């Protein structure tokens, strides 16, 4: 006669019982008999409300997805002959992206005779990397790609940490404004 190791609704061990007896116990307590370890000898079955179990596991999965951070690659485009003020503005964007925990792809576009001077672009990318080294690191070194030179910067902070920090700052800000 086939038997199962039965686990009660609260996780307590009932023992090894015949399947018919386990089904009878499930019917009496208005629960489902669910096989949880089919490869064990004897197989392990648990008395539980299967609909509630499915709902709770779906909610846990949803919560996990909600807290999951998606890494986004932001892109900034520069020219080799960039005005100092324009450079500062673009650098500000890169800083903002890195603080938010996003990766930044920096592209320098060369036109016409600028293509014969790739070292200008390389120096500019190097300067940008040095300016933001406290927030991010060079994930891929500058490389020439046709008319463009590309470098990728990665943040030191993970996206989730940056989001948590931002939420904490928002709460602090709101609390300061409520008391004022």
Buried (B, 14 or more C-beta within 10 A) or exposed (E): EEBBBBBBBEEEEBEEBEBEBBBEBBEEEEBBBBEEBEEEEBBBBBBBBEEEEEEEEEEEEEEEEEEEBEEEEBEBEBBBEBEEEEBEEBBEEBBEBBBBBBBBBBBBEBEEEBBEEBEBBBEBBBEBBEBBEEBBBBBEEBEBEEEBBBBBBBBEBEBEEBBBBEEEEEEEEEEEEEEE
